[in-house]
């Protein structure tokens, strides 16, 4: 029986990236390598371990049964190595000169302001770069190393390199202006589907093809939560909003909470996310621990 060789970290990283991105060419772009290098790495890995990882009979290579089994081990191995590398890098450096943070637009603004106010006092010499994104936008920034860490909702397609720690939920409620047809009476299913729904748009591709809490056949997709709020106040549609953001509008009668048979209040989960191979520095750790809901 032939002996099994020792795969390199790069070979395992190539395998996990192909599985995550869906193709050799996409993995090449993610890893900034030529596609020939990706193909060579896979071929060398197959030769070393003595099994075929991909079925190449079709137009697009597909993981074999053996490939799926090896992929699970590769993910565990790369996660361990990335954690080790991240810990070493963190020990080598001191306080961050700049901190880049991505925040889900649903995160309560009062909590964010309080945390950043305390951060400015505690770390006056650390520059802060803040990005606000919806849905998969924060995860994409963290995965691409454009942010050191982020606050993101849970995603079915969360990149494999991301580690997440839940921090709580935000209550979302369906609302509309008091003059909106859905606010005048208890709406039935047809009325909800015919009314324009204002929906947050994901600027990443992580929720591509997915409609999250979308009930209407007609939608306006907006990339900014403040703009969505303004459109709802103007009576141009209905939509789900963080309860804390619209509580004053509900009390003043500028918005009303809808009584819909299908659309009900629901919780929107949030968590701290970061790359497994980029452990947080002192300032990032301090801020991440204070961003809770």
Backbone as CSV, one residue per row, in Angstrom:
resi,resn,N_x,N_y,N_z,CA_x,CA_y,CA_z,C_x,C_y,C_z
1,UNK,0.855,-1.190,0.000,0.000,0.000,0.000,0.892,1.241,0.000
2,UNK,0.697,2.160,-0.942,1.563,3.339,-1.009,1.365,4.236,0.208
3,UNK,2.464,4.873,0.619,2.379,5.781,1.762,1.703,7.085,1.357
4,UNK,1.115,7.747,2.353,0.421,9.020,2.129,1.372,10.155,2.466
5,UNK,1.486,11.123,1.567,2.367,12.258,1.799,1.765,13.272,2.764
6,UNK,2.505,14.367,2.957,2.073,15.419,3.867,1.652,16.652,3.061
7,UNK,0.353,16.930,2.993,-0.098,18.113,2.257,0.443,19.393,2.892
8,UNK,0.674,20.394,2.074,1.113,21.686,2.584,-0.109,22.528,2.946
9,UNK,0.147,23.557,3.749,-0.929,24.477,4.113,-1.511,25.133,2.866
10,UNK,-0.661,25.501,1.917,-1.138,26.151,0.694,-2.071,25.237,-0.089
11,UNK,-1.736,23.941,-0.164,-2.594,23.012,-0.886,-3.962,22.881,-0.220
12,UNK,-3.968,22.801,1.106,-5.236,22.708,1.826,-6.039,23.997,1.692
13,UNK,-5.343,25.121,1.702,-6.017,26.408,1.535,-6.659,26.509,0.152
14,UNK,-5.957,26.024,-0.860,-6.507,26.016,-2.219,-7.777,25.168,-2.263
15,UNK,-7.738,23.987,-1.657,-8.906,23.100,-1.667,-10.104,23.755,-0.993
16,UNK,-9.913,24.331,0.185,-11.031,24.951,0.902,-11.550,26.180,0.157
17,UNK,-10.667,26.910,-0.506,-11.104,28.101,-1.245,-11.913,27.715,-2.474
18,UNK,-11.526,26.650,-3.159,-12.303,26.164,-4.303,-13.704,25.782,-3.845
19,UNK,-13.783,25.074,-2.718,-15.090,24.664,-2.202,-15.939,25.879,-1.829
20,UNK,-15.304,26.905,-1.283,-16.035,28.102,-0.853,-16.490,28.942,-2.030
21,UNK,-15.637,29.082,-3.060,-15.956,29.965,-4.180,-16.675,29.259,-5.316
22,UNK,-16.560,27.931,-5.398,-17.306,27.180,-6.392,-16.570,26.823,-7.665
23,UNK,-15.338,27.326,-7.850,-14.619,26.989,-9.083,-13.128,27.264,-8.911
24,UNK,-12.321,26.675,-9.812,-10.877,26.912,-9.799,-10.574,28.376,-10.113
25,UNK,-11.313,28.939,-11.086,-11.030,30.326,-11.494,-11.372,31.306,-10.389
26,UNK,-12.482,31.081,-9.689,-12.859,31.975,-8.595,-11.865,31.871,-7.443
27,UNK,-11.386,30.650,-7.181,-10.377,30.471,-6.137,-9.087,31.192,-6.507
28,UNK,-8.724,31.151,-7.785,-7.521,31.853,-8.244,-7.638,33.346,-7.991
29,UNK,-8.832,33.897,-8.267,-9.032,35.331,-8.030,-8.980,35.653,-6.539
30,UNK,-9.603,34.812,-5.719,-9.612,35.055,-4.270,-8.198,35.009,-3.690
31,UNK,-7.396,34.061,-4.155,-6.054,33.877,-3.611,-4.992,34.671,-4.363
32,UNK,-5.432,35.402,-5.395,-4.505,36.196,-6.210,-3.406,35.312,-6.808
33,UNK,-3.827,34.190,-7.370,-2.925,33.254,-8.024,-3.401,33.004,-9.454
34,UNK,-2.513,32.550,-10.304,-2.910,32.125,-11.642,-3.713,30.827,-11.526
35,UNK,-4.655,30.626,-12.453,-5.466,29.417,-12.391,-4.616,28.166,-12.564
36,UNK,-3.547,28.272,-13.323,-2.654,27.128,-13.506,-2.008,26.723,-12.185
37,UNK,-1.732,27.708,-11.335,-1.152,27.415,-10.015,-2.165,26.670,-9.156
38,UNK,-3.428,27.068,-9.239,-4.480,26.396,-8.481,-4.622,24.950,-8.952
39,UNK,-4.661,24.748,-10.253,-4.791,23.395,-10.803,-3.596,22.524,-10.409
40,UNK,-2.404,23.116,-10.445,-1.196,22.364,-10.078,-1.239,21.970,-8.611
41,UNK,-1.684,22.889,-7.746,-1.752,22.591,-6.309,-2.715,21.446,-6.037
42,UNK,-3.858,21.445,-6.737,-4.828,20.357,-6.560,-4.235,19.041,-7.049
43,UNK,-3.583,19.075,-8.215,-2.967,17.863,-8.747,-1.913,17.299,-7.819
44,UNK,-1.081,18.160,-7.255,-0.056,17.715,-6.315,-0.673,17.125,-5.055
45,UNK,-1.766,17.758,-4.577,-2.441,17.241,-3.381,-3.026,15.863,-3.656
46,UNK,-3.652,15.683,-4.818,-4.218,14.375,-5.165,-3.115,13.318,-5.250
47,UNK,-1.976,13.696,-5.810,-0.870,12.745,-5.938,-0.311,12.368,-4.569
48,UNK,-0.211,13.351,-3.670,0.363,13.090,-2.346,-0.512,12.177,-1.510
49,UNK,-1.850,12.394,-1.555,-2.712,11.595,-0.683,-3.285,10.370,-1.396
50,UNK,-3.073,10.287,-2.724,-3.429,9.076,-3.451,-4.894,8.899,-3.762
51,UNK,-5.684,9.977,-3.761,-7.104,9.887,-4.124,-7.454,11.053,-5.045
52,UNK,-8.483,10.841,-5.874,-8.960,11.903,-6.748,-9.952,12.768,-5.971
53,UNK,-9.681,14.044,-5.916,-10.528,14.962,-5.162,-11.627,15.569,-6.021
54,UNK,-11.381,15.668,-7.323,-12.346,16.295,-8.220,-12.641,15.392,-9.411
55,UNK,-13.912,15.351,-9.793,-14.334,14.689,-11.021,-14.244,15.716,-12.140
56,UNK,-13.345,15.496,-13.098,-13.092,16.459,-14.163,-13.771,16.078,-15.477
57,UNK,-14.743,15.167,-15.420,-15.379,14.703,-16.660,-16.344,15.738,-17.225
58,UNK,-16.851,16.633,-16.399,-17.792,17.647,-16.858,-17.106,18.959,-17.177
59,UNK,-17.921,19.974,-17.479,-17.380,21.293,-17.812,-16.736,21.944,-16.590
60,UNK,-17.333,21.688,-15.429,-16.811,22.255,-14.184,-16.395,21.112,-13.260
61,UNK,-15.168,21.124,-12.726,-14.753,20.059,-11.802,-15.647,20.000,-10.567
62,UNK,-16.020,18.795,-10.165,-16.880,18.596,-9.001,-16.166,17.728,-7.976
63,UNK,-16.374,18.038,-6.691,-15.777,17.232,-5.636,-16.283,15.795,-5.706
64,UNK,-15.372,14.851,-5.590,-15.754,13.453,-5.471,-16.169,13.169,-4.031
65,UNK,-16.651,11.956,-3.792,-16.999,11.580,-2.420,-15.761,11.642,-1.523
66,UNK,-14.622,11.176,-2.055,-13.370,11.267,-1.303,-12.978,12.723,-1.086
67,UNK,-13.221,13.563,-2.099,-12.895,14.979,-1.991,-13.676,15.660,-0.897
68,UNK,-14.965,15.312,-0.753,-15.782,15.904,0.314,-15.280,15.491,1.688
69,UNK,-14.837,14.247,1.800,-14.309,13.776,3.080,-13.004,14.483,3.428
70,UNK,-12.119,14.627,2.435,-10.839,15.313,2.658,-11.075,16.795,2.955
71,UNK,-12.083,17.390,2.304,-12.381,18.811,2.520,-12.694,19.097,3.983
72,UNK,-13.463,18.214,4.622,-13.795,18.418,6.033,-12.528,18.450,6.896
73,UNK,-11.593,17.543,6.608,-10.324,17.529,7.350,-9.489,18.760,7.018
74,UNK,-9.513,19.163,5.744,-8.731,20.333,5.324,-9.213,21.589,6.024
75,UNK,-10.525,21.724,6.179,-11.075,22.900,6.856,-10.640,22.948,8.315
76,UNK,-10.663,21.800,8.977,-10.224,21.773,10.376,-8.736,22.107,10.485
77,UNK,-7.932,21.544,9.576,-6.486,21.770,9.630,-6.144,23.232,9.353
78,UNK,-6.767,23.827,8.310,-6.458,25.219,7.982,-6.942,26.156,9.073
79,UNK,-8.076,25.829,9.696,-8.569,26.678,10.789,-7.583,26.680,11.954
80,UNK,-7.009,25.503,12.265,-6.039,25.419,13.357,-4.773,26.204,13.028
81,UNK,-4.282,26.052,11.806,-3.065,26.765,11.396,-3.301,28.267,11.366
82,UNK,-4.473,28.691,10.839,-4.772,30.119,10.776,-4.878,30.729,12.162
83,UNK,-5.461,29.974,13.091,-5.544,30.462,14.469,-4.159,30.610,15.073
84,UNK,-3.286,29.633,14.822,-1.916,29.689,15.330,-1.174,30.894,14.741
85,UNK,-1.306,31.105,13.430,-0.638,32.233,12.791,-1.187,33.560,13.306
86,UNK,-2.495,33.607,13.490,-3.092,34.832,13.996,-2.643,35.154,15.407
87,UNK,-2.536,34.123,16.247,-2.073,34.343,17.622,-0.631,34.852,17.639
88,UNK,0.211,34.269,16.782,1.607,34.703,16.727,1.712,36.152,16.257
89,UNK,0.919,36.486,15.222,0.948,37.861,14.720,0.472,38.837,15.777
90,UNK,-0.561,38.433,16.534,-1.083,39.311,17.581,-0.066,39.535,18.688
91,UNK,0.696,38.493,19.024,1.705,38.621,20.078,2.868,39.513,19.638
92,UNK,3.130,39.529,18.323,4.254,40.310,17.816,3.967,41.807,17.775
93,UNK,2.699,42.167,17.699,2.386,43.591,17.554,1.774,44.151,18.824
94,UNK,1.903,45.433,18.982,1.305,46.105,20.129,-0.052,46.672,19.764
95,UNK,-0.344,47.863,20.261,-1.614,48.508,20.011,-1.760,48.897,18.540
96,UNK,-2.939,48.708,17.990,-3.195,49.030,16.598,-3.082,50.543,16.352
97,UNK,-2.506,50.911,15.208,-2.474,52.322,14.813,-3.825,52.742,14.250
98,UNK,-4.498,51.817,13.576,-5.814,52.090,12.987,-6.703,50.873,13.182
99,UNK,-7.974,51.126,13.434,-8.943,50.050,13.598,-10.048,50.224,12.566
100,UNK,-10.300,49.166,11.778,-11.332,49.197,10.738,-12.464,48.267,11.164
101,UNK,-13.649,48.837,11.306,-14.780,48.094,11.860,-15.975,48.197,10.926
102,UNK,-16.624,47.071,10.677,-17.861,47.042,9.902,-19.039,46.780,10.825
103,UNK,-20.108,47.545,10.675,-21.274,47.424,11.546,-22.531,47.206,10.714
104,UNK,-23.327,46.213,11.073,-24.615,45.992,10.440,-25.515,47.191,10.722
105,UNK,-26.243,47.644,9.697,-27.078,48.841,9.840,-28.181,48.661,10.879
106,UNK,-28.496,47.415,11.228,-29.537,47.168,12.218,-29.050,47.333,13.654
107,UNK,-27.733,47.443,13.848,-27.206,47.575,15.206,-27.716,48.876,15.834
108,UNK,-28.178,48.834,17.085,-28.735,50.035,17.728,-27.732,51.187,17.755
109,UNK,-28.132,52.336,17.207,-27.218,53.460,17.080,-26.811,54.018,18.439
110,UNK,-27.708,54.001,19.413,-27.342,54.535,20.725,-26.250,53.699,21.370
111,UNK,-26.304,52.372,21.179,-25.263,51.485,21.718,-23.934,51.743,21.008
112,UNK,-24.003,51.947,19.699,-22.788,52.203,18.928,-22.135,53.519,19.352
113,UNK,-22.939,54.571,19.480,-22.404,55.881,19.870,-21.765,55.807,21.252
114,UNK,-22.409,55.138,22.191,-21.866,55.031,23.550,-20.537,54.274,23.545
115,UNK,-20.472,53.188,22.775,-19.241,52.398,22.724,-18.104,53.188,22.083
116,UNK,-18.404,53.934,21.010,-17.362,54.703,20.329,-16.917,55.899,21.170
117,UNK,-17.823,56.476,21.938,-17.456,57.571,22.835,-16.452,57.076,23.879
118,UNK,-16.733,55.893,24.447,-15.810,55.317,25.422,-14.497,54.911,24.760
119,UNK,-14.575,54.422,23.529,-13.372,54.026,22.795,-12.451,55.224,22.574
120,UNK,-13.026,56.371,22.194,-12.226,57.578,21.943,-11.475,58.021,23.186
121,UNK,-12.081,57.825,24.342,-11.423,58.189,25.601,-10.326,57.195,25.956
122,UNK,-10.603,55.923,25.744,-9.667,54.867,26.134,-8.487,54.773,25.173
123,UNK,-8.734,54.975,23.870,-7.678,54.818,22.853,-7.607,56.070,21.973
124,UNK,-7.181,57.192,22.511,-7.201,58.449,21.749,-6.259,58.457,20.549
125,UNK,-5.242,57.600,20.531,-4.269,57.605,19.436,-4.601,56.594,18.333
126,UNK,-5.667,55.828,18.508,-6.044,54.830,17.500,-7.058,55.438,16.544
127,UNK,-6.703,55.497,15.262,-7.638,55.985,14.248,-8.721,54.932,14.015
128,UNK,-9.921,55.402,13.717,-11.058,54.499,13.509,-11.646,54.717,12.125
129,UNK,-11.868,53.616,11.408,-12.541,53.658,10.105,-13.777,52.786,10.205
130,UNK,-14.950,53.416,10.114,-16.217,52.720,10.340,-16.984,52.568,9.036
131,UNK,-17.461,51.340,8.767,-18.278,51.061,7.584,-19.617,50.502,8.040
132,UNK,-20.712,51.020,7.483,-22.056,50.534,7.793,-22.579,49.777,6.575
133,UNK,-22.976,48.526,6.777,-23.444,47.694,5.672,-24.664,46.882,6.112
134,UNK,-25.423,46.400,5.125,-26.587,45.566,5.383,-26.312,44.124,5.016
135,UNK,-26.994,43.206,5.729,-26.967,41.782,5.415,-25.547,41.230,5.299
136,UNK,-25.112,40.780,4.118,-23.793,40.166,3.989,-22.656,41.136,3.783
137,UNK,-22.937,42.435,3.751,-21.890,43.411,3.463,-20.758,43.418,4.466
138,UNK,-21.086,43.293,5.751,-20.041,43.305,6.782,-19.177,42.053,6.681
139,UNK,-19.802,40.901,6.500,-19.047,39.647,6.374,-18.092,39.693,5.190
140,UNK,-18.524,40.296,4.083,-17.660,40.397,2.917,-16.452,41.282,3.211
141,UNK,-16.663,42.399,3.923,-15.554,43.290,4.268,-14.542,42.577,5.168
142,UNK,-15.027,41.817,6.146,-14.134,41.115,7.060,-13.406,39.989,6.332
143,UNK,-14.118,39.244,5.505,-13.491,38.145,4.757,-12.413,38.652,3.817
144,UNK,-12.634,39.831,3.235,-11.669,40.413,2.299,-10.595,41.236,2.997
145,UNK,-10.587,41.224,4.343,-9.600,41.928,5.161,-9.684,43.451,5.010
146,UNK,-10.858,43.957,4.582,-11.076,45.393,4.536,-11.470,45.933,5.908
147,UNK,-11.911,45.043,6.801,-12.225,45.400,8.184,-11.557,44.391,9.114
148,UNK,-11.129,44.873,10.284,-10.491,43.994,11.267,-11.513,43.086,11.945
149,UNK,-12.686,43.636,12.218,-13.777,42.821,12.741,-15.080,43.530,12.405
150,UNK,-16.186,42.851,12.677,-17.465,43.459,12.365,-18.573,42.930,13.238
151,UNK,-19.714,43.608,13.153,-20.954,43.131,13.750,-21.868,42.774,12.592
152,UNK,-22.218,41.490,12.476,-22.961,41.009,11.320,-24.110,40.121,11.755
153,UNK,-25.129,40.034,10.900,-26.175,39.056,11.125,-25.683,37.670,10.722
154,UNK,-26.415,36.637,11.107,-26.068,35.269,10.719,-26.387,35.070,9.241
155,UNK,-25.513,34.337,8.541,-25.686,34.084,7.119,-25.533,32.598,6.830
156,UNK,-26.362,32.076,5.938,-26.196,30.684,5.514,-24.884,30.516,4.750
157,UNK,-24.469,31.574,4.038,-23.272,31.514,3.205,-22.114,32.287,3.839
158,UNK,-21.991,32.220,5.158,-20.881,32.900,5.822,-19.553,32.307,5.329
159,UNK,-18.601,33.148,4.886,-17.313,32.620,4.414,-16.637,31.726,5.453
160,UNK,-15.971,30.674,4.968,-15.371,29.688,5.870,-14.294,30.281,6.765
161,UNK,-13.658,31.363,6.328,-12.578,31.967,7.112,-13.081,32.757,8.308
162,UNK,-14.391,32.958,8.418,-14.970,33.819,9.442,-15.324,33.029,10.694
163,UNK,-15.018,33.620,11.831,-15.469,33.093,13.124,-16.481,34.080,13.707
164,UNK,-17.565,33.566,14.309,-18.638,34.420,14.788,-18.987,34.100,16.226
165,UNK,-19.261,35.161,17.028,-19.705,35.027,18.419,-21.005,35.803,18.581
166,UNK,-22.117,35.118,18.878,-23.401,35.820,19.011,-23.363,36.849,20.139
167,UNK,-24.032,37.995,19.909,-24.086,39.045,20.935,-25.509,39.482,21.252
168,UNK,-26.509,38.945,20.578,-27.882,39.324,20.880,-28.718,39.487,19.622
169,UNK,-29.909,40.012,19.804,-30.833,40.186,18.689,-31.449,41.580,18.717
170,UNK,-31.896,42.022,17.541,-32.625,43.273,17.394,-34.047,42.929,16.952
171,UNK,-35.023,43.564,17.603,-36.418,43.309,17.258,-36.827,44.139,16.053
172,UNK,-37.303,43.461,14.983,-37.780,44.139,13.795,-39.310,44.111,13.772
173,UNK,-39.913,45.249,13.421,-41.376,45.350,13.398,-41.827,45.877,12.035
174,UNK,-42.948,45.353,11.495,-43.481,45.857,10.223,-44.216,47.172,10.447
175,UNK,-43.862,48.211,9.693,-44.454,49.529,9.888,-44.783,50.168,8.539
176,UNK,-45.640,51.192,8.615,-45.971,52.020,7.448,-46.514,53.343,7.963
177,UNK,-46.633,54.315,7.075,-47.242,55.589,7.440,-48.728,55.368,7.727
178,UNK,-49.325,56.191,8.580,-50.744,55.996,8.924,-51.688,56.133,7.742
179,UNK,-51.239,56.801,6.672,-52.074,56.953,5.476,-51.938,55.791,4.495
180,UNK,-51.022,54.887,4.761,-50.793,53.765,3.852,-51.988,52.810,3.901
181,UNK,-52.379,52.230,2.755,-53.536,51.313,2.741,-53.440,50.167,3.736
182,UNK,-52.235,49.629,3.966,-52.097,48.513,4.900,-52.328,48.943,6.347
183,UNK,-52.256,50.249,6.624,-52.447,50.747,7.980,-53.905,51.025,8.292
184,UNK,-54.762,50.982,7.285,-56.157,51.372,7.486,-57.012,50.245,8.033
185,UNK,-56.603,49.027,7.827,-57.365,47.879,8.322,-56.444,46.672,8.343
186,UNK,-56.904,45.596,8.992,-56.131,44.360,8.983,-56.054,43.837,7.556
187,UNK,-54.837,43.752,7.037,-54.651,43.403,5.633,-54.670,41.898,5.434
188,UNK,-55.195,41.469,4.293,-55.136,40.050,3.968,-53.890,39.769,3.137
189,UNK,-53.696,38.515,2.767,-52.484,38.107,2.062,-52.338,38.827,0.727
190,UNK,-53.424,38.985,-0.003,-53.344,39.640,-1.304,-52.946,41.102,-1.182
191,UNK,-53.465,41.781,-0.159,-53.132,43.193,0.037,-51.655,43.362,0.340
192,UNK,-51.111,42.469,1.145,-49.688,42.543,1.484,-48.835,42.325,0.240
193,UNK,-49.202,41.356,-0.563,-48.399,41.045,-1.748,-48.489,42.131,-2.812
194,UNK,-49.590,42.847,-2.844,-49.757,43.897,-3.853,-49.137,45.220,-3.441
195,UNK,-48.858,45.409,-2.150,-48.307,46.669,-1.664,-46.793,46.677,-1.835
196,UNK,-46.236,47.838,-2.174,-44.787,47.954,-2.342,-44.083,47.797,-0.997
197,UNK,-43.109,46.888,-0.940,-42.320,46.676,0.273,-40.944,47.302,0.090
198,UNK,-40.536,48.117,1.064,-39.205,48.720,1.048,-38.251,47.746,1.722
199,UNK,-37.247,47.286,0.977,-36.365,46.203,1.423,-34.916,46.673,1.388
200,UNK,-34.145,46.303,2.412,-32.706,46.598,2.391,-32.008,45.717,1.370
201,UNK,-31.117,46.302,0.594,-30.372,45.564,-0.421,-28.985,45.204,0.096
202,UNK,-28.531,44.018,-0.260,-27.202,43.542,0.114,-26.217,43.921,-0.989
203,UNK,-25.198,44.718,-0.649,-24.215,45.116,-1.657,-23.158,44.045,-1.881
204,UNK,-23.191,42.970,-1.085,-22.315,41.831,-1.343,-23.103,40.787,-2.125
205,UNK,-22.455,39.670,-2.449,-23.137,38.583,-3.160,-23.483,37.426,-2.222
206,UNK,-23.325,37.623,-0.917,-23.489,36.508,0.022,-24.941,36.087,0.195
207,UNK,-25.898,36.987,-0.068,-27.307,36.595,-0.002,-27.953,36.673,-1.383
208,UNK,-27.120,36.572,-2.418,-27.628,36.646,-3.789,-28.643,35.532,-4.031
209,UNK,-29.788,35.916,-4.589,-30.838,34.938,-4.861,-31.730,34.638,-3.684
210,UNK,-31.471,35.241,-2.523,-32.282,35.017,-1.333,-33.124,36.252,-1.036
211,UNK,-34.379,36.054,-0.697,-35.241,37.130,-0.233,-35.542,36.875,1.232
212,UNK,-35.045,37.742,2.100,-35.189,37.573,3.536,-36.336,38.444,4.028
213,UNK,-37.404,37.800,4.522,-38.594,38.487,5.035,-39.239,39.376,3.972
214,UNK,-39.157,38.962,2.701,-39.807,39.693,1.612,-41.118,38.982,1.277
215,UNK,-42.240,39.706,1.425,-43.556,39.120,1.206,-44.265,39.705,-0.002
216,UNK,-43.912,40.914,-0.402,-44.599,41.590,-1.486,-44.035,41.183,-2.851
217,UNK,-44.890,41.256,-3.837,-44.450,41.004,-5.204,-43.759,42.227,-5.792
218,UNK,-44.038,43.401,-5.237,-43.411,44.644,-5.679,-42.477,45.139,-4.581
219,UNK,-41.220,45.369,-4.914,-40.239,45.814,-3.922,-39.438,46.994,-4.437
220,UNK,-39.051,47.848,-3.508,-38.013,48.852,-3.728,-36.845,48.437,-2.861
221,UNK,-35.685,48.254,-3.468,-34.510,47.783,-2.733,-33.562,48.956,-2.503
222,UNK,-33.324,49.217,-1.220,-32.580,50.401,-0.798,-31.337,49.956,-0.033
223,UNK,-30.194,50.594,-0.307,-28.951,50.209,0.350,-28.665,50.936,1.647
224,UNK,-29.571,51.839,2.064,-29.322,52.655,3.251,-30.546,52.606,4.156
225,UNK,-30.345,52.321,5.443,-31.468,52.209,6.376,-32.129,53.563,6.613
226,UNK,-31.341,54.653,6.629,-31.914,55.985,6.794,-32.833,56.345,5.642
227,UNK,-32.439,55.990,4.421,-33.279,56.239,3.254,-34.561,55.415,3.324
228,UNK,-34.452,54.181,3.761,-35.634,53.337,3.925,-36.591,53.964,4.926
229,UNK,-36.065,54.460,6.027,-36.874,55.122,7.058,-37.628,56.311,6.464
230,UNK,-36.931,57.128,5.670,-37.548,58.312,5.065,-38.668,57.919,4.101
231,UNK,-38.469,56.867,3.327,-39.484,56.424,2.370,-40.717,55.885,3.092
232,UNK,-40.510,55.205,4.202,-41.637,54.712,4.982,-42.432,55.872,5.578
233,UNK,-41.742,56.890,6.102,-42.422,58.061,6.654,-43.235,58.786,5.585
234,UNK,-42.740,58.749,4.337,-43.427,59.411,3.237,-44.606,58.608,2.698
235,UNK,-44.810,57.409,3.225,-45.933,56.597,2.796,-45.743,55.894,1.469
236,UNK,-44.480,55.731,1.052,-44.204,55.135,-0.256,-44.122,53.615,-0.233
237,UNK,-44.322,53.021,0.909,-44.285,51.567,1.020,-44.336,51.156,2.472
238,UNK,-44.221,49.853,2.707,-44.155,49.329,4.070,-42.883,48.511,4.195
239,UNK,-42.458,48.250,5.429,-41.247,47.455,5.615,-40.959,47.191,7.073
240,UNK,-39.989,46.322,7.309,-39.556,45.987,8.660,-38.437,46.929,9.095
241,UNK,-38.537,47.434,10.319,-37.549,48.359,10.863,-37.185,47.953,12.286
242,UNK,-35.952,48.292,12.720,-35.599,48.044,14.125,-36.558,48.817,15.041
243,UNK,-37.122,48.131,16.005,-38.122,48.758,16.872,-37.577,50.006,17.566
244,UNK,-36.314,49.940,18.033,-35.733,51.084,18.735,-35.626,52.308,17.839
245,UNK,-35.463,52.106,16.540,-35.295,53.225,15.616,-36.609,53.939,15.322
246,UNK,-37.738,53.235,15.460,-39.028,53.833,15.093,-39.947,54.036,16.290
247,UNK,-39.452,53.798,17.501,-40.336,53.910,18.670,-40.895,55.316,18.804
248,UNK,-40.075,56.356,18.541,-40.567,57.738,18.625,-41.607,58.006,17.545
249,UNK,-41.385,57.461,16.349,-42.353,57.637,15.263,-43.677,56.955,15.587
250,UNK,-43.628,55.800,16.221,-44.844,55.092,16.602,-45.618,55.870,17.662
251,UNK,-44.905,56.430,18.633,-45.568,57.199,19.688,-46.195,58.477,19.131
252,UNK,-45.505,59.099,18.169,-45.992,60.363,17.601,-47.024,60.143,16.499
253,UNK,-47.221,58.907,16.076,-48.193,58.629,15.034,-47.682,58.837,13.634
254,UNK,-46.369,59.070,13.482,-45.807,59.227,12.134,-45.733,57.899,11.405
255,UNK,-45.615,56.818,12.169,-45.665,55.462,11.648,-46.615,54.651,12.520
256,UNK,-47.146,53.579,11.970,-47.973,52.660,12.752,-47.436,51.248,12.567
257,UNK,-47.567,50.465,13.615,-47.178,49.053,13.525,-48.288,48.297,12.810
258,UNK,-47.925,47.557,11.777,-48.918,46.864,10.967,-49.370,45.567,11.624
259,UNK,-50.646,45.272,11.449,-51.198,43.999,11.894,-51.396,43.138,10.656
260,UNK,-50.400,42.313,10.386,-50.412,41.512,9.166,-50.458,40.033,9.527
261,UNK,-51.242,39.290,8.761,-51.345,37.858,9.031,-50.047,37.126,8.744
262,UNK,-49.247,37.633,7.781,-48.012,36.962,7.390,-46.774,37.622,7.991
263,UNK,-46.740,38.956,7.980,-45.559,39.688,8.455,-45.724,40.038,9.923
264,UNK,-44.904,39.413,10.745,-44.955,39.673,12.177,-43.588,40.168,12.644
265,UNK,-43.590,40.742,13.840,-42.322,41.142,14.429,-41.432,39.914,14.562
266,UNK,-40.119,40.096,14.361,-39.201,38.971,14.500,-37.839,39.474,14.940
267,UNK,-37.029,38.563,15.447,-35.707,38.907,15.955,-34.659,38.760,14.855
268,UNK,-33.746,39.714,14.832,-32.648,39.756,13.846,-31.347,39.498,14.615
269,UNK,-30.733,38.318,14.442,-29.542,37.977,15.243,-28.296,38.727,14.793
270,UNK,-27.465,39.083,15.753,-26.214,39.772,15.473,-25.071,39.080,16.204
271,UNK,-23.861,39.190,15.648,-22.690,38.606,16.304,-21.426,39.342,15.899
272,UNK,-20.408,39.216,16.734,-19.079,39.736,16.412,-18.403,38.739,15.480
273,UNK,-17.851,39.214,14.360,-17.165,38.330,13.431,-15.742,38.834,13.175
274,UNK,-14.838,37.898,12.931,-13.469,38.224,12.523,-12.879,37.025,11.806
275,UNK,-11.823,37.235,11.082,-11.137,36.140,10.409,-10.397,35.289,11.429
276,UNK,-10.400,33.991,11.199,-9.727,33.081,12.120,-8.225,33.310,12.155
277,UNK,-7.662,33.769,11.043,-6.211,33.973,10.975,-5.812,35.403,11.303
278,UNK,-6.738,36.193,11.823,-6.450,37.573,12.205,-7.036,37.828,13.587
279,UNK,-6.352,37.328,14.622,-6.847,37.546,15.974,-6.859,39.036,16.297
280,UNK,-7.831,39.453,17.072,-8.014,40.860,17.356,-6.927,41.408,18.268
281,UNK,-6.502,42.641,17.978,-5.548,43.338,18.817,-6.227,43.906,20.045
282,UNK,-5.463,44.607,20.904,-6.021,45.112,22.172,-7.197,46.058,21.992
283,UNK,-7.077,47.041,21.087,-8.158,48.006,20.901,-9.391,47.341,20.291
284,UNK,-9.176,46.464,19.319,-10.294,45.774,18.680,-11.009,44.872,19.677
285,UNK,-10.254,44.150,20.498,-10.853,43.276,21.503,-11.692,44.077,22.480
286,UNK,-11.158,45.208,22.923,-11.867,46.068,23.878,-13.190,46.549,23.287
287,UNK,-13.158,47.029,22.030,-14.378,47.555,21.406,-15.368,46.446,21.118
288,UNK,-14.898,45.313,20.615,-15.799,44.204,20.290,-16.549,43.724,21.524
289,UNK,-15.900,43.747,22.679,-16.538,43.295,23.921,-17.642,44.251,24.375
290,UNK,-17.623,45.485,23.891,-18.626,46.483,24.312,-19.761,46.664,23.326
291,UNK,-19.635,46.069,22.160,-20.702,46.163,21.157,-21.647,44.988,21.327
292,UNK,-22.573,45.137,22.265,-23.556,44.085,22.542,-24.960,44.667,22.470
293,UNK,-25.919,43.796,22.227,-27.319,44.224,22.170,-28.130,43.389,23.166
